[in-house]
Each structure stands twice: as structure tokens, then as C-alpha cells.
């Protein structure tokens, strides 16, 4: 996601606490069967951006889309790891 991800103070704080540095110095979100909820937490924070005044006009469209993808990914991973 990196710099293209919608951000506010809450998302930045989550990002700083839940990512590690991966290959080529890229930030990654380590996910295991026990931590898939992290994706839902991030989705909720991103969706909340458009509930307050925001500067980036594209967030009206981008935030719900990114939040939806994160929620879908979380649910699919939970289903796969439960099998």
C-alpha cells in the first residue's frame, strides 16, 4: 500500500505499530492466522477517514474501496486458514 494508502493520524499510528520493513525496505503487514483481525482494524480506520472533513477529494471514493478490499481479504484469509 505504501504512500498511495489513504492516511490520517489514526491510520499512520496503526501503520507505525503494525508494519515491519521487508524486502527492498518496503513496509509490510505481517499476517498470521492469529492476526488477520489487523486487516479489519485498518479497514475500519480507513473507512472512518470520510466521516470527518478530509483534504484529498479522491478519498470519497478511495477510502471505501480500500476498506472493502481489506475486509474481503481478512474474511478470505480467515476462511482459508479455518479449513
C-alpha atoms as a printed R data frame, in Angstrom:
   type eleno elety resid chain resno       x       y      z
1  ATOM     1    CA   UNK     A     1   0.000   0.000  0.000
2  ATOM     2    CA   UNK     A     2   2.702   2.448  0.938
3  ATOM     3    CA   UNK     A     3   2.345   6.118  0.092
4  ATOM     4    CA   UNK     A     4  -0.790   5.622 -2.008
5  ATOM     5    CA   UNK     A     5  -2.782   4.438  1.009
6  ATOM     6    CA   UNK     A     6  -5.328   6.902  2.409
7  ATOM     7    CA   UNK     A     7  -3.964   8.333  5.639
8  ATOM     8    CA   UNK     A     8  -4.852  10.336  8.681
9  ATOM     9    CA   UNK     A     9  -3.315  10.389 12.163
10 ATOM    10    CA   UNK     A    10  -5.064   7.170 13.264
11 ATOM    11    CA   UNK     A    11  -4.029   5.245 10.133
12 ATOM    12    CA   UNK     A    12  -0.445   6.489 10.427
13 ATOM    13    CA   UNK     A    13  -0.293   5.399 14.072
14 ATOM    14    CA   UNK     A    14  -1.696   1.955 13.174
15 ATOM    15    CA   UNK     A    15   0.791   1.679 10.293
16 ATOM    16    CA   UNK     A    16   3.741   2.532 12.531
17 ATOM    17    CA   UNK     A    17   2.694  -0.062 15.139
18 ATOM    18    CA   UNK     A    18   1.738  -2.926 12.805
19 ATOM    19    CA   UNK     A    19   4.226  -2.969  9.941
20 ATOM    20    CA   UNK     A    20   7.761  -4.201  9.571
21 ATOM    21    CA   UNK     A    21  10.385  -3.468  6.958
22 ATOM    22    CA   UNK     A    22  10.519  -6.114  4.270
23 ATOM    23    CA   UNK     A    23  12.469  -6.699  1.108
24 ATOM    24    CA   UNK     A    24  13.783  -3.557 -0.596
25 ATOM    25    CA   UNK     A    25  12.877  -1.508  2.501
26 ATOM    26    CA   UNK     A    26   9.143  -1.820  1.712
27 ATOM    27    CA   UNK     A    27   6.760  -1.743  4.662
28 ATOM    28    CA   UNK     A    28   4.759  -4.961  5.056
29 ATOM    29    CA   UNK     A    29   1.923  -6.078  7.326
30 ATOM    30    CA   UNK     A    30   2.818  -9.489  8.738
31 ATOM    31    CA   UNK     A    31  -0.370 -11.566  8.869
32 ATOM    32    CA   UNK     A    32  -0.807 -14.956 10.504
33 ATOM    33    CA   UNK     A    33  -3.964 -16.916 11.282
34 ATOM    34    CA   UNK     A    34  -3.949 -15.259 14.711
35 ATOM    35    CA   UNK     A    35  -3.573 -11.700 13.400
36 ATOM    36    CA   UNK     A    36  -5.960 -11.437 10.453
37 ATOM    37    CA   UNK     A    37  -8.021  -9.024 12.550
38 ATOM    38    CA   UNK     A    38  -5.331  -6.419 11.892
39 ATOM    39    CA   UNK     A    39  -6.689  -6.041  8.367
40 ATOM    40    CA   UNK     A    40 -10.192  -5.363  9.664
41 ATOM    41    CA   UNK     A    41  -8.838  -2.830 12.138
42 ATOM    42    CA   UNK     A    42  -7.029  -0.984  9.365
43 ATOM    43    CA   UNK     A    43 -10.121  -1.130  7.143
44 ATOM    44    CA   UNK     A    44 -12.220   0.453  9.885
45 ATOM    45    CA   UNK     A    45  -9.696   3.256 10.368
46 ATOM    46    CA   UNK     A    46  -9.520   3.965  6.635
47 ATOM    47    CA   UNK     A    47 -13.313   3.935  6.261
48 ATOM    48    CA   UNK     A    48 -13.582   6.436  9.126
49 ATOM    49    CA   UNK     A    49 -11.487   8.994  7.212
50 ATOM    50    CA   UNK     A    50 -14.506  10.071  5.165
51 ATOM    51    CA   UNK     A    51 -16.684  10.530  8.257
52 ATOM    52    CA   UNK     A    52 -14.732  13.696  9.128
53 ATOM    53    CA   UNK     A    53 -13.580  16.604  6.971
54 ATOM    54    CA   UNK     A    54 -10.776  15.446  4.705
55 ATOM    55    CA   UNK     A    55  -8.496  17.265  2.291
56 ATOM    56    CA   UNK     A    56  -7.980  14.734 -0.506
57 ATOM    57    CA   UNK     A    57 -11.139  14.750 -2.654
58 ATOM    58    CA   UNK     A    58 -10.422  11.265 -4.036
59 ATOM    59    CA   UNK     A    59 -10.782   9.827 -0.512
60 ATOM    60    CA   UNK     A    60 -14.562   9.908 -1.074
61 ATOM    61    CA   UNK     A    61 -14.062   7.001 -3.490
62 ATOM    62    CA   UNK     A    62 -10.716   5.539 -2.462
63 ATOM    63    CA   UNK     A    63 -11.375   5.018  1.248
64 ATOM    64    CA   UNK     A    64 -14.474   2.826  0.860
65 ATOM    65    CA   UNK     A    65 -12.753   0.816 -1.882
66 ATOM    66    CA   UNK     A    66  -9.576   0.202  0.140
67 ATOM    67    CA   UNK     A    67 -11.602  -0.620  3.268
68 ATOM    68    CA   UNK     A    68 -13.693  -3.094  1.275
69 ATOM    69    CA   UNK     A    69 -10.640  -4.844 -0.133
70 ATOM    70    CA   UNK     A    70  -9.096  -5.134  3.332
71 ATOM    71    CA   UNK     A    71 -12.305  -6.564  4.821
72 ATOM    72    CA   UNK     A    72 -12.626  -9.048  1.934
73 ATOM    73    CA   UNK     A    73  -9.005 -10.128  2.314
74 ATOM    74    CA   UNK     A    74  -9.461 -10.571  6.065
75 ATOM    75    CA   UNK     A    75 -12.568 -12.757  5.604
76 ATOM    76    CA   UNK     A    76 -10.981 -14.882  2.860
77 ATOM    77    CA   UNK     A    77  -7.829 -15.488  4.881
78 ATOM    78    CA   UNK     A    78  -9.914 -16.472  7.905
79 ATOM    79    CA   UNK     A    79 -11.867 -18.920  5.759
80 ATOM    80    CA   UNK     A    80  -8.759 -20.446  4.182
81 ATOM    81    CA   UNK     A    81  -6.937 -20.795  7.499
82 ATOM    82    CA   UNK     A    82 -10.024 -22.333  9.136
83 ATOM    83    CA   UNK     A    83 -10.120 -25.117  6.534
